[in-house]
Amino acid sequence: MLEKNGDRFKEKIFTNKEIAYCDGKSNPSIHFAGRFAAKEAIKKCIYSSGYNKEIAFSKIEILPESNGIPIVSFIDILDYKEIKVSIAHENDFAIAIAMFFL
């Protein structure tokens, strides 16, 4: 998607802070892929709890703490207690898992 749609794809899916973070890496595409996988996992986790309103990818922000742990924030949506996410990537593959605490 990055090769095909470039900035248009980035701006639809990611926040400006996420774009800056990923673009600052030596291999930005794997970091974008990891965050995309995490956003998918988060949405599925939330929807499985019974939440039924649309959640735009760009309303979910995932940035690292100083120790690298990904922290999930929501922009103008959803009250929640806690969402934990783990992102892993290697070469051309990225995966993520999310846990939603009510």
PyRosetta script that sets phi, psi and omega in degrees:
from pyrosetta import init, pose_from_sequence

init()
pose = pose_from_sequence("MLEKNGDRFKEKIFTNKEIAYCDGKSNPSIHFAGRFAAKEAIKKCIYSSGYNKEIAFSKIEILPESNGIPIVSFIDILDYKEIKVSIAHENDFAIAIAMFFL")
pose.set_psi(1, -36.8)
pose.set_omega(1, 179.4)
pose.set_phi(2, -65.2)
pose.set_psi(2, -42.1)
pose.set_omega(2, 179.4)
pose.set_phi(3, -67.3)
pose.set_psi(3, -39.3)
pose.set_omega(3, -176.4)
pose.set_phi(4, -77.2)
pose.set_psi(4, -44.1)
pose.set_omega(4, -172.0)
pose.set_phi(5, -116.2)
pose.set_psi(5, -9.0)
pose.set_omega(5, 173.8)
pose.set_phi(6, 48.0)
pose.set_psi(6, -124.9)
pose.set_omega(6, -175.7)
pose.set_phi(7, -61.4)
pose.set_psi(7, -34.0)
pose.set_omega(7, 179.7)
pose.set_phi(8, -60.3)
pose.set_psi(8, -44.5)
pose.set_omega(8, 177.8)
pose.set_phi(9, -64.4)
pose.set_psi(9, -47.6)
pose.set_omega(9, 180.0)
pose.set_phi(10, -55.9)
pose.set_psi(10, -47.8)
pose.set_omega(10, -175.6)
pose.set_phi(11, -68.9)
pose.set_psi(11, -25.6)
pose.set_omega(11, 178.9)
pose.set_phi(12, -79.7)
pose.set_psi(12, -32.8)
pose.set_omega(12, -171.8)
pose.set_phi(13, -101.2)
pose.set_psi(13, -36.3)
pose.set_omega(13, -169.6)
pose.set_phi(14, -115.1)
pose.set_psi(14, 155.2)
pose.set_omega(14, 174.5)
pose.set_phi(15, -81.3)
pose.set_psi(15, 166.0)
pose.set_omega(15, 178.8)
pose.set_phi(16, -59.8)
pose.set_psi(16, -38.0)
pose.set_omega(16, 179.0)
pose.set_phi(17, -66.6)
pose.set_psi(17, -39.1)
pose.set_omega(17, 178.0)
pose.set_phi(18, -66.5)
pose.set_psi(18, -41.2)
pose.set_omega(18, 178.8)
pose.set_phi(19, -61.1)
pose.set_psi(19, -46.2)
pose.set_omega(19, 179.5)
pose.set_phi(20, -61.4)
pose.set_psi(20, -43.0)
pose.set_omega(20, 179.5)
pose.set_phi(21, -61.4)
pose.set_psi(21, -53.0)
pose.set_omega(21, -176.4)
pose.set_phi(22, -65.9)
pose.set_psi(22, -43.0)
pose.set_omega(22, 179.6)
pose.set_phi(23, -64.6)
pose.set_psi(23, -21.6)
pose.set_omega(23, 179.0)
pose.set_phi(24, -80.3)
pose.set_psi(24, -5.1)
pose.set_omega(24, -179.9)
pose.set_phi(25, -89.4)
pose.set_psi(25, 157.8)
pose.set_omega(25, -179.6)
pose.set_phi(26, -67.0)
pose.set_psi(26, -27.9)
pose.set_omega(26, 176.8)
pose.set_phi(27, -128.7)
pose.set_psi(27, 78.6)
pose.set_omega(27, -174.4)
pose.set_phi(28, -56.6)
pose.set_psi(28, -37.4)
pose.set_omega(28, -172.5)
pose.set_phi(29, -60.5)
pose.set_psi(29, -36.8)
pose.set_omega(29, -179.4)
pose.set_phi(30, -70.5)
pose.set_psi(30, -31.3)
pose.set_omega(30, 178.0)
pose.set_phi(31, -74.0)
pose.set_psi(31, -37.5)
pose.set_omega(31, 173.0)
pose.set_phi(32, -63.4)
pose.set_psi(32, -42.5)
pose.set_omega(32, -180.0)
pose.set_phi(33, -61.9)
pose.set_psi(33, -41.3)
pose.set_omega(33, 178.4)
pose.set_phi(34, -63.2)
pose.set_psi(34, -43.2)
pose.set_omega(34, 178.8)
pose.set_phi(35, -68.9)
pose.set_psi(35, -36.3)
pose.set_omega(35, 176.6)
pose.set_phi(36, -63.5)
pose.set_psi(36, -45.1)
pose.set_omega(36, 178.2)
pose.set_phi(37, -60.9)
pose.set_psi(37, -40.1)
pose.set_omega(37, 179.4)
pose.set_phi(38, -65.8)
pose.set_psi(38, -41.2)
pose.set_omega(38, 179.4)
pose.set_phi(39, -65.0)
pose.set_psi(39, -39.0)
pose.set_omega(39, 174.9)
pose.set_phi(40, -61.2)
pose.set_psi(40, -46.0)
pose.set_omega(40, -179.7)
pose.set_phi(41, -63.2)
pose.set_psi(41, -40.6)
pose.set_omega(41, 179.6)
pose.set_phi(42, -63.9)
pose.set_psi(42, -47.1)
pose.set_omega(42, -179.8)
pose.set_phi(43, -60.5)
pose.set_psi(43, -45.6)
pose.set_omega(43, -179.6)
pose.set_phi(44, -63.7)
pose.set_psi(44, -39.1)
pose.set_omega(44, 178.9)
pose.set_phi(45, -62.7)
pose.set_psi(45, -46.4)
pose.set_omega(45, -179.0)
pose.set_phi(46, -67.2)
pose.set_psi(46, -45.6)
pose.set_omega(46, -179.7)
pose.set_phi(47, -62.8)
pose.set_psi(47, -32.9)
pose.set_omega(47, -180.0)
pose.set_phi(48, -70.6)
pose.set_psi(48, -14.4)
pose.set_omega(48, 177.8)
pose.set_phi(49, -84.6)
pose.set_psi(49, -4.3)
pose.set_omega(49, 179.4)
pose.set_phi(50, 107.4)
pose.set_psi(50, -8.1)
pose.set_omega(50, 177.1)
pose.set_phi(51, -65.1)
pose.set_psi(51, 132.2)
pose.set_omega(51, -174.0)
pose.set_phi(52, -127.1)
pose.set_psi(52, 12.6)
pose.set_omega(52, 175.9)
pose.set_phi(53, -90.4)
pose.set_psi(53, 149.8)
pose.set_omega(53, 179.9)
pose.set_phi(54, -63.5)
pose.set_psi(54, 136.1)
pose.set_omega(54, 175.2)
pose.set_phi(55, -119.4)
pose.set_psi(55, 114.1)
pose.set_omega(55, 177.9)
pose.set_phi(56, -74.0)
pose.set_psi(56, 141.5)
pose.set_omega(56, 177.8)
pose.set_phi(57, -54.6)
pose.set_psi(57, -39.4)
pose.set_omega(57, -176.2)
pose.set_phi(58, -70.5)
pose.set_psi(58, -9.0)
pose.set_omega(58, 176.7)
pose.set_phi(59, -90.6)
pose.set_psi(59, -3.3)
pose.set_omega(59, 175.0)
pose.set_phi(60, -108.6)
pose.set_psi(60, 126.9)
pose.set_omega(60, 179.4)
pose.set_phi(61, -121.1)
pose.set_psi(61, 131.5)
pose.set_omega(61, -179.8)
pose.set_phi(62, -125.1)
pose.set_psi(62, 111.8)
pose.set_omega(62, 179.4)
pose.set_phi(63, -128.2)
pose.set_psi(63, 153.4)
pose.set_omega(63, -178.8)
pose.set_phi(64, -84.0)
pose.set_psi(64, 146.2)
pose.set_omega(64, 167.3)
pose.set_phi(65, -73.6)
pose.set_psi(65, 176.1)
pose.set_omega(65, -179.3)
pose.set_phi(66, -60.1)
pose.set_psi(66, -26.4)
pose.set_omega(66, 178.9)
pose.set_phi(67, -90.4)
pose.set_psi(67, 3.1)
pose.set_omega(67, 177.2)
pose.set_phi(68, 94.7)
pose.set_psi(68, -10.3)
pose.set_omega(68, -180.0)
pose.set_phi(69, -66.2)
pose.set_psi(69, 128.3)
pose.set_omega(69, 179.9)
pose.set_phi(70, -72.0)
pose.set_psi(70, 132.4)
pose.set_omega(70, 178.9)
pose.set_phi(71, -114.1)
pose.set_psi(71, 131.1)
pose.set_omega(71, -178.5)
pose.set_phi(72, -96.6)
pose.set_psi(72, 130.8)
pose.set_omega(72, 173.5)
pose.set_phi(73, -128.3)
pose.set_psi(73, 148.9)
pose.set_omega(73, 175.3)
pose.set_phi(74, -112.8)
pose.set_psi(74, 142.3)
pose.set_omega(74, -179.1)
pose.set_phi(75, -105.4)
pose.set_psi(75, 108.7)
pose.set_omega(75, 175.1)
pose.set_phi(76, 61.2)
pose.set_psi(76, 24.0)
pose.set_omega(76, 177.5)
pose.set_phi(77, -143.1)
pose.set_psi(77, 157.5)
pose.set_omega(77, 162.9)
pose.set_phi(78, 57.1)
pose.set_psi(78, 120.9)
pose.set_omega(78, 168.2)
pose.set_phi(79, -91.2)
pose.set_psi(79, 134.7)
pose.set_omega(79, -178.2)
pose.set_phi(80, -150.7)
pose.set_psi(80, 158.9)
pose.set_omega(80, 175.6)
pose.set_phi(81, -83.9)
pose.set_psi(81, -52.9)
pose.set_omega(81, -176.6)
pose.set_phi(82, -164.0)
pose.set_psi(82, 140.8)
pose.set_omega(82, 171.9)
pose.set_phi(83, -129.7)
pose.set_psi(83, 126.0)
pose.set_omega(83, 176.6)
pose.set_phi(84, -108.5)
pose.set_psi(84, 141.5)
pose.set_omega(84, 179.1)
pose.set_phi(85, -137.6)
pose.set_psi(85, 144.5)
pose.set_omega(85, 174.4)
pose.set_phi(86, -124.6)
pose.set_psi(86, 132.9)
pose.set_omega(86, -178.6)
pose.set_phi(87, -122.3)
pose.set_psi(87, 133.8)
pose.set_omega(87, 176.0)
pose.set_phi(88, -132.8)
pose.set_psi(88, 142.1)
pose.set_omega(88, 176.9)
pose.set_phi(89, -151.1)
pose.set_psi(89, 149.3)
pose.set_omega(89, 178.1)
pose.set_phi(90, -153.5)
pose.set_psi(90, 128.4)
pose.set_omega(90, -179.5)
pose.set_phi(91, 51.2)
pose.set_psi(91, -104.8)
pose.set_omega(91, -174.7)
pose.set_phi(92, -106.0)
pose.set_psi(92, 10.8)
pose.set_omega(92, -175.4)
pose.set_phi(93, -126.6)
pose.set_psi(93, 143.9)
pose.set_omega(93, 176.1)
pose.set_phi(94, -139.0)
pose.set_psi(94, 142.9)
pose.set_omega(94, 176.3)
pose.set_phi(95, -137.3)
pose.set_psi(95, 160.5)
pose.set_omega(95, 176.7)
pose.set_phi(96, -153.0)
pose.set_psi(96, 155.2)
pose.set_omega(96, 175.4)
pose.set_phi(97, -135.3)
pose.set_psi(97, 145.0)
pose.set_omega(97, 179.1)
pose.set_phi(98, -129.3)
pose.set_psi(98, 146.2)
pose.set_omega(98, 173.9)
pose.set_phi(99, -127.2)
pose.set_psi(99, 131.0)
pose.set_omega(99, -176.0)
pose.set_phi(100, -111.7)
pose.set_psi(100, 123.1)
pose.set_omega(100, 178.9)
pose.set_phi(101, -108.6)
pose.set_psi(101, 123.0)
pose.set_omega(101, -179.6)
pose.set_phi(102, -81.5)
pose.dump_pdb("model.pdb")
